[in-house]
Amino acid sequence: MGKQTNIRLEEDVKAAAEDRARRRGLSFQGYVADLIEADVNQSRAAFMAGAAAFLAAYTDEFEAEVGEDRYPGLPDKVAETATRDAA
């Protein structure tokens, strides 16, 4: 069970959101929770993609600095995928 959060909305915004929730077959609470979750997941995915691209672009520099184990703590299969995707 999630934690309860209260928000304040202008009446017209709340009415529009309730209408959209109803058209999607969701409760207002479910609609708002879905919007927030989608935004958080999209931001997280964008960050992870950027971080992977950064690591791939600077693999040689990282290897020169820290040695052959470019991805300490990651399973070999994940490290191989990251290296292959950069190529």
C-alpha positions as CSV (number, residue, x, y, z in Angstrom):
1,M,0.0,0.0,0.0
2,G,1.4,3.4,-0.9
3,K,1.6,6.5,1.2
4,Q,-1.1,9.1,1.0
5,T,-0.3,12.5,-0.5
6,N,-2.5,15.6,-0.7
7,I,-2.4,18.1,-3.6
8,R,-4.2,21.3,-4.3
9,L,-5.6,21.9,-7.8
10,E,-7.6,24.7,-9.4
11,E,-11.2,23.6,-9.7
12,D,-11.2,23.6,-13.5
13,V,-8.0,21.5,-13.6
14,K,-9.4,19.0,-11.1
15,A,-12.6,18.7,-13.1
16,A,-10.7,18.1,-16.3
17,A,-8.5,15.5,-14.6
18,E,-11.5,13.7,-13.2
19,D,-13.1,13.6,-16.6
20,R,-10.0,12.1,-18.2
21,A,-9.7,9.6,-15.4
22,R,-13.4,8.6,-15.9
23,R,-12.9,8.2,-19.7
24,R,-9.9,5.9,-19.0
25,G,-11.9,3.9,-16.5
26,L,-9.7,5.0,-13.6
27,S,-10.4,6.6,-10.3
28,F,-9.0,10.1,-9.9
29,Q,-6.4,8.8,-7.5
30,G,-5.4,6.0,-9.9
31,Y,-5.1,8.5,-12.8
32,V,-2.9,10.9,-10.8
33,A,-0.7,8.0,-9.5
34,D,-0.3,6.6,-13.1
35,L,0.7,10.1,-14.4
36,I,3.3,10.5,-11.6
37,E,4.7,7.0,-12.0
38,A,5.0,7.3,-15.8
39,D,6.9,10.6,-15.4
40,V,9.3,9.2,-12.8
41,N,9.9,6.0,-14.9
42,Q,10.5,8.1,-18.1
43,S,13.0,10.3,-16.3
44,R,14.8,7.3,-14.7
45,A,15.1,5.6,-18.1
46,A,16.4,8.8,-19.8
47,F,19.0,9.1,-17.0
48,M,20.1,5.5,-17.3
49,A,20.4,5.7,-21.1
50,G,22.5,8.9,-20.8
51,A,24.7,7.3,-18.1
52,A,25.3,4.2,-20.3
53,A,26.1,6.4,-23.3
54,F,28.6,8.4,-21.2
55,L,30.3,5.3,-19.9
56,A,30.5,3.8,-23.3
57,A,31.9,7.0,-24.8
58,Y,34.7,7.2,-22.2
59,T,35.5,3.5,-21.9
60,D,39.1,3.9,-22.9
61,E,39.7,6.7,-20.5
62,F,38.1,4.8,-17.6
63,E,40.1,1.7,-18.5
64,A,43.3,3.8,-18.4
65,E,42.4,5.2,-15.1
66,V,41.1,2.2,-13.2
67,G,42.3,-0.8,-15.2
68,E,40.6,-3.6,-17.0
69,D,37.6,-4.0,-14.8
70,R,35.6,-1.1,-16.4
71,Y,32.4,-1.9,-14.5
72,P,33.3,-3.1,-11.0
73,G,30.4,-4.8,-9.3
74,L,28.4,-5.5,-12.4
75,P,28.0,-9.0,-13.7
76,D,30.2,-9.8,-16.8
77,K,27.1,-10.1,-19.0
78,V,25.9,-6.6,-18.2
79,A,29.4,-5.2,-18.7
80,E,29.7,-7.0,-22.1
81,T,26.3,-5.6,-23.2
82,A,27.3,-2.1,-22.2
83,T,30.6,-2.3,-24.1
84,R,28.9,-3.9,-27.2
85,D,26.1,-1.3,-27.3
86,A,28.7,1.5,-27.3
87,A,30.4,0.1,-30.4
